[in-house]
Amino acid sequence: MSYSQKLLACATAVRSVLPDPQRPGRVLSAVDKIEKTTALDPALMRLRRAVKSVPIGEDLRDVMHGRWLGHPVHPLLVQVPIGTWVSAAVLDLVPGKRYTAGLLVGTGLVAALPAAVTGWVDWAEMRKPQMRVGVVHAAANSVAVGCYAASLFARLRGRSLRGRAWGYAGLAAVGAGGALGGHLAYRQAAAVNHAEDISVRTEPGWHPLGAAADFPVGEAVRRTVGDVPVVVVRESGGAVHALADRCSHMAGPLSEGKVSDGCVRCPWHGSVFRLTDGWNVGGPATSPQPAFETRNVDGRVEARLNQ
């Protein structure tokens, strides 16, 4: 094969990976296939039950979800192993930095454990298409951990060339895993706030919800404020509360949830929101629910978004 033919073949290979103006490229097509593949769903459901059955308690599970932080902890924790491993790859190119590179590889291995644990806790609360991509994401990262463990072992035995080779293999695997993680977050909207747009979708001012007598005491009822679905609950004392109906965690319908102790529980994943202000008192939701102010005008309830 001539030099020009090799260049042409290389350019063709690159073009096959990049997106086409008329259709997705091979990378996106492959990930789309993962989203739609149902063959492993029974195994995924068993794995999900196993993760959720680990007896760590709801409070610790909420900590791992990131309710205290206001957003998921997992993306924060993964910065440490990725950062140390990328730094090790750079130092492996610099003469005399073998010990420092090995130290970074070991640090990344230690930091990978809490990052993986929080990732699995989040994964168990996802929808099936997200779970399918998520398990491949986890598999790629597991391969990376294996490669870096082999890299550290080789370095400790003085086989620096083999250690560097394993390190670069691990970097390729963690890069693939990171790309799938980005797909989960930005294409599939996993672990993002699904109620964030309420403030821009809700028209200002007061909106009618209906007659106060139409709302049964202590039960969740679905109404709309303009085009925005809300869940409305009337208390025994006559006070009426309204929250955005789509759960901030995965857009579950709160109007189909149970009302108890001044809170409403999402029927999909069990997030609990306080009716008075929408505060997420229980995860997996990490963001509060947009709340609406209500008033009674001649026996009819009106609502407007709290600013």
Order of alpha helices (4+ residues) and beta strands (2+ residues): alpha-alpha-alpha-alpha-alpha-alpha-alpha-alpha-alpha-alpha-beta-beta-beta-beta-beta-beta-beta-beta-beta-beta
